Each structure stands twice: as structure tokens, then as C-alpha cells.
Amino acid sequence: MWSLFKRKKEVKVVQPLSKKIDDAVSRLEVVRSRLNNRVRVLEARSKELFEAIVKAQAERDRDRAVLYANELAELRKMLRKAIHSELSLEGVIHRLQTVKDFDELADVLAPLREILLQVGGDVRGIAPELADNLRSITDTFDEVSVELGTFPEIIGAGPSIDNEAEKILSEASAIAAERAKSKLGEVEI
């Protein structure tokens, strides 16, 4: 009788892969939405800093204008990374939704995992809690890989990116640069 109860405790309920993908997509949507909010905050701060620079220039306070300009330059770098990360997440979400219908899940998860690792590294300085959420999602991908019988590579120095992931990153980078230019304007100080 004890062996029957003992076996029952050892039984592990495994979620279907489509359920895990749906869960990952919904969690990624939350992270992307929060990152979008962070982008809006950075954009608002960027506008404030630019107005402060204009005001300092009007008051002929060059030192204060230079101080604000340096801060704005750093903020714009963060903003570009945040926009790039948001677009990369959008690409991952769309890919996951598409791949759910196909059997080639193992071939697609590896590059997406690499993108999430890279985005997590980029976002870590801007929003550490979002980077932790992305790491948790990457762990879910690792579980799926184990269930499929494929194991993610252990990476030492940094993530390796295959052609598909590289295409996603380059598309996201181009769009991020374009959006950053259009949102921030082409004002030189």
C-alpha cells in the first residue's frame, strides 16, 4: 500500500508544449509592455533634459548646458537599447506564436533563447527586474529543450547567434534607430 502512495507522489504533471509556449508568450508580453512603459518614461525625461539645455543656453549658462547635454547623450543611449530590446521581444513573441503551429520547435527555440539572453543583458542596466523576468523565460525555454531532447549550448563568453537570430536583431536594430531618431529629433547641440 505504501508503494502505491509513494509512486503517486513521484508522478510529475507535464504541461503540453503549446501550453508552455502560450505561457512564455503571455509573460513576454508583460515584459514588453513594461519595457514600453520604461521607454515612455525615458522619452519624457529626454524631452525634459532637452528643454533644460535650451533654457541653459538661453541663460548663457554653458556649464549647466554641457552637464545636461552629457546626461541627455547617456539617456539617449539607454533609450536606443530599450527600444531595440522592445522590438527584439516583439520579434520573439511573433516567432513563438508562429512556431507553435509547426513541429520544428527545437530548431527555432535555440536562436530565440539567444536573443532573450542578449536582450536580458542589454536591459539589465536599465531595468534589472525585467532582465530577471527574461532569465526566467529563458529557463522555461531550457525546460522545453530538455523535454524535446535537445539541450541548449553552455555559453562561456557570450551568446552565439545563428543566421535567423542575427536577422531578427539587425531588423530590430534598424527599426530601433529609426524610431529613436523620429522620437528624439535631429537636434545637435
Beta strands, then each sheet from edge to edge (+ up, - down):
end
